[in-house]
Amino acid sequence: MNFSAISLSMPSSAADSGVGLVVLSKALDSAEVAGEQLTEMMQEAAPVVRGMGLGEFLDVRA
């Protein structure tokens, strides 16, 4: 985005808001990508084990 064009075509406060929105948009995009990568990493780190009785029973001793 051309920041100099924003600053020339708008008053100062409007230009600040425009730049702030662009920065916020970029931060949101980065957070979404990081969240997707974290979800992927967590799914790969904890594979689902089926069978072998794992997690089917709970032995409790009093």
N, C-alpha and C positions, 0 to 999 in steps of 0.2 A: 504494500500500500504506500502511496506517495504522501508522506507526512507534510512535505512543504506545500503541496497543493491544498491539503486540509487547512493548514494554518493561514494561507492567503485568502481562501474562499469563505472562511467563517470568522466570527468574532472569537476572541481569545478563549472565553469560557466554553464555547461550543467546540472549538478545536481540542481543548483539554478533554472534554467528554468523549469526543470521537476517538482520540488516541487511547483513552482509558478503556473504551469498549473493544478496541482492536486488541489491546494487551490482554484483557479479560477473556476474549474469545480464544486467543492463543493458549492461555493458561488452561482453559477448559478442555481444549483439544488435547493438550499434553496430559492432563489428569485422566481423561478417558482412555488414552492409549496405555498409560501406566496401569490403570485398573484392569484393562483387558489382559495385559502381560502378567500381572499378579495373579489373576484368576487362572490363567493357563499354567503358570508355574505351580500353583497350589494343586491343581488337578493332576499334574505330572508327578508331584512329590508324594502324593498319597493314593497309590493305585487301589482299586477296589479288589479285595480278595474274597472270592465266593467259594463256598464249600469248606471242607476241613473243620467245620464246627466253630470257626473263628467268629467270636462275637455273638454266638447263638445262645450261650448259657452263661450265667453268672453264679459262681460259687461263693457263698458267703458263710463264714464261720463266726459263730457267736462267742 
